Amino acid sequence: MRIEVDYDKCQSNAVCEGLAPSVFEVRDDGFLYVINENPPEDLHAAVHAAKEQCPTQAISVSD
C-alpha cells in the first residue's frame, strides 16, 4: 500500500488522524503529515476508511 496526499486539497482537519493515528498526524504547525507511507496490512482498513471519509478527498491509496 502506498499513500499520497494532495496537499493543495488538504485542510488538515484531522479526520484521517482520528481513523488511523499511526499513519496520519496533524502537528502543532497545523499541517498534515503522513508518518507511515507504507503501513502494514493490519492498518489497511483504517487507511481506506480515512481515504473515504476525507472531507476534501485529498487522500489517494494504491495497493
Backbone bond lengths (Angstrom), bond angles and torsions (degrees), N, CA, C in turn:
res aa  C-N    CA-C-N  psi(-1)  N-CA   C-N-CA  omega(-1)  CA-C   N-CA-C  phi
1 M - - - 1.442 - - 1.523 109.60 -
2 R 1.322 114.22 137.70 1.460 120.20 175.85 1.530 108.05 -128.73
3 I 1.312 115.83 134.50 1.460 122.36 -177.47 1.521 109.14 -111.97
4 E 1.326 115.08 135.44 1.455 120.49 174.70 1.518 108.45 -132.78
5 V 1.332 115.97 145.47 1.455 121.90 178.89 1.519 108.45 -122.34
6 D 1.323 115.82 131.26 1.458 121.06 173.43 1.531 106.25 -86.25
7 Y 1.318 115.99 98.60 1.454 120.96 -174.38 1.528 112.46 -70.04
8 D 1.326 118.33 -13.60 1.464 120.78 173.44 1.531 110.51 -73.03
9 K 1.324 116.98 -28.08 1.466 122.15 178.10 1.527 112.60 -91.76
10 C 1.324 116.92 -31.68 1.464 122.40 -172.79 1.526 111.15 -62.89
11 Q 1.336 115.72 133.47 1.453 121.82 177.00 1.530 111.72 -109.92
12 S 1.317 117.44 9.39 1.469 123.44 177.98 1.527 112.15 50.95
13 N 1.331 116.19 45.69 1.457 120.55 -178.92 1.528 113.58 -85.72
14 A 1.311 117.55 -5.07 1.469 125.10 171.75 1.526 114.74 71.99
15 V 1.323 118.67 14.73 1.459 119.85 174.05 1.526 108.86 -60.29
16 C 1.321 116.60 -44.96 1.466 120.97 -179.61 1.527 111.40 -63.23
17 E 1.319 116.57 -39.20 1.466 119.73 178.52 1.526 110.91 -63.53
18 G 1.314 116.61 -37.81 1.461 119.85 178.15 1.518 112.71 -64.44
19 L 1.322 116.55 -32.11 1.465 121.08 -178.96 1.526 113.40 -88.58
20 A 1.321 117.14 -30.96 1.472 121.32 -177.78 1.537 109.31 -142.64
21 P 1.333 117.19 71.33 1.463 120.63 -174.33 1.528 115.36 -67.16
22 S 1.304 118.00 -17.55 1.464 118.66 177.28 1.529 111.46 -89.21
23 V 1.336 116.33 1.22 1.459 121.46 179.11 1.532 111.51 -115.59
24 F 1.338 116.37 -40.84 1.466 121.77 -177.08 1.519 110.32 -117.22
25 E 1.338 115.71 146.58 1.456 119.66 178.68 1.531 109.48 -149.68
26 V 1.334 116.06 127.45 1.458 121.11 170.54 1.523 105.45 -97.44
27 R 1.310 115.32 118.52 1.469 120.69 -175.35 1.524 111.49 -92.09
28 D 1.313 115.20 174.83 1.461 121.76 -178.23 1.522 112.97 -58.29
29 D 1.332 117.44 -21.40 1.466 119.91 178.32 1.535 112.27 -78.94
30 G 1.356 116.34 -2.43 1.455 120.77 176.82 1.517 114.94 85.29
31 F 1.315 117.63 7.34 1.461 121.49 -178.84 1.520 111.15 -109.00
32 L 1.323 114.93 148.19 1.461 121.69 176.46 1.509 110.32 -82.91
33 Y 1.315 115.60 138.53 1.458 122.49 175.18 1.521 108.48 -126.26
34 V 1.319 115.90 138.31 1.456 121.15 171.16 1.524 104.83 -91.91
35 I 1.313 116.09 108.91 1.465 120.09 -174.72 1.525 112.32 -91.34
36 N 1.335 115.99 -6.00 1.463 120.60 176.91 1.527 107.69 -149.14
37 E 1.325 117.52 90.21 1.464 122.33 -175.90 1.527 113.64 -71.32
38 N 1.316 117.55 -18.91 1.462 122.27 179.40 1.528 109.37 -130.05
39 P 1.331 116.74 72.00 1.465 119.35 -175.05 1.528 112.71 -70.08
40 P 1.323 116.50 155.46 1.462 120.28 177.86 1.536 110.56 -67.75
41 E 1.300 114.94 164.34 1.461 121.80 -174.07 1.526 113.29 -57.62
42 D 1.320 118.12 -32.69 1.460 119.69 -178.35 1.531 113.08 -68.37
43 L 1.330 118.18 -10.48 1.462 121.56 177.37 1.531 113.12 -103.94
44 H 1.325 117.34 -2.87 1.463 120.75 -175.97 1.528 112.71 -59.57
45 A 1.315 118.43 -41.55 1.468 120.70 -179.40 1.524 110.59 -63.37
46 A 1.322 117.36 -40.72 1.465 121.16 179.23 1.525 111.03 -66.42
47 V 1.328 116.95 -38.21 1.471 120.81 178.73 1.524 110.33 -66.89
48 H 1.326 117.21 -42.31 1.460 120.36 177.85 1.537 110.57 -64.14
49 A 1.318 116.90 -38.16 1.471 120.24 176.43 1.524 110.30 -63.52
50 A 1.320 117.29 -41.74 1.467 121.30 177.95 1.523 110.54 -62.14
51 K 1.311 116.91 -41.31 1.465 121.29 178.28 1.520 110.18 -61.93
52 E 1.322 116.55 -48.03 1.466 121.09 -177.07 1.523 112.34 -67.48
53 Q 1.318 118.07 -32.41 1.461 120.82 -175.44 1.522 113.91 -96.07
54 C 1.320 117.61 -0.16 1.462 121.17 178.17 1.534 108.29 -62.56
55 P 1.330 118.51 120.85 1.459 120.57 -176.67 1.520 114.50 -63.74
56 T 1.328 117.41 -24.92 1.462 120.19 -178.62 1.524 112.70 -106.64
57 Q 1.336 116.74 3.76 1.468 122.54 -179.28 1.538 111.30 53.69
58 A 1.317 116.14 43.11 1.455 122.52 -176.98 1.524 113.70 -87.96
59 I 1.332 117.38 -11.49 1.458 121.31 -175.65 1.519 110.22 -100.98
60 S 1.334 115.84 133.78 1.461 120.23 171.61 1.520 108.24 -125.49
61 V 1.322 114.16 147.49 1.460 121.35 -176.27 1.514 108.59 -131.87
62 S 1.317 116.17 134.20 1.463 120.80 172.16 1.515 108.22 -123.54
63 D 1.315 115.24 137.19 1.475 120.04 -178.01 1.499 111.53 -94.55
